[in-house]
């Protein structure tokens, strides 16, 4: 988490110390924006490569020689 936070101009997540109830992490506003952007990028990339992915799946489904 520290290296991820250090890669951006502001922290993405804040750690909560452990204890009897356990620790955890909280997504901060910049972290939420980074997640949103990554999801949009992933969705766009999936759509852009849909035809090629379908072709690759067909090749993989073919029986071996």
C-alpha positions in Angstrom: 0.0 0.0 0.0 2.8 2.4 0.8 4.4 2.0 -2.6 1.1 2.5 -4.3 0.3 5.7 -2.3 3.9 7.0 -3.0 3.3 6.6 -6.8 0.5 9.3 -6.8 0.4 12.9 -5.8 -2.0 12.0 -2.9 -2.7 8.8 -1.0 -5.1 6.3 -2.6 -5.8 4.3 0.5 -5.5 4.8 4.3 -4.7 1.9 6.5 -6.5 1.2 9.8 -4.5 -0.5 12.5 -5.4 -4.0 13.5 -6.6 -5.0 17.0 -9.4 -7.0 18.4 -11.7 -6.0 15.6 -9.0 -6.3 12.9 -7.5 -3.7 10.6 -8.4 -2.7 7.1 -8.1 0.0 4.6 -10.2 2.9 3.4 -10.3 4.0 -0.2 -9.7 7.8 -0.4 -11.1 10.1 -3.0 -8.1 9.9 -5.4 -8.2 6.1 -5.0 -11.8 6.0 -6.0 -11.0 8.1 -9.1 -8.1 5.8 -10.0 -10.4 2.8 -9.7 -13.0 4.5 -11.8 -10.5 5.3 -14.5 -9.0 1.8 -14.5 -12.5 0.3 -14.8 -13.3 2.6 -17.8 -9.9 1.7 -19.4 -10.5 -2.0 -18.9 -14.0 -1.8 -20.3 -12.8 0.1 -23.4 -9.9 -2.3 -24.0 -12.3 -5.3 -23.7 -14.6 -3.7 -26.3 -11.8 -2.8 -28.6 -10.4 -6.3 -28.7 -13.7 -8.2 -28.8 -13.3 -9.5 -32.3 -9.7 -10.6 -31.7 -10.6 -12.2 -28.4 -13.4 -14.2 -30.1 -10.9 -15.4 -32.8 -8.4 -16.4 -30.1 -11.0 -18.3 -28.2 -11.9 -20.2 -31.4 -8.3 -21.1 -32.0 -8.0 -22.3 -28.4 -11.2 -24.4 -28.6 -10.0 -26.3 -31.7 -8.9 -29.8 -31.0 -5.1 -30.4 -31.0 -3.5 -32.0 -34.0 
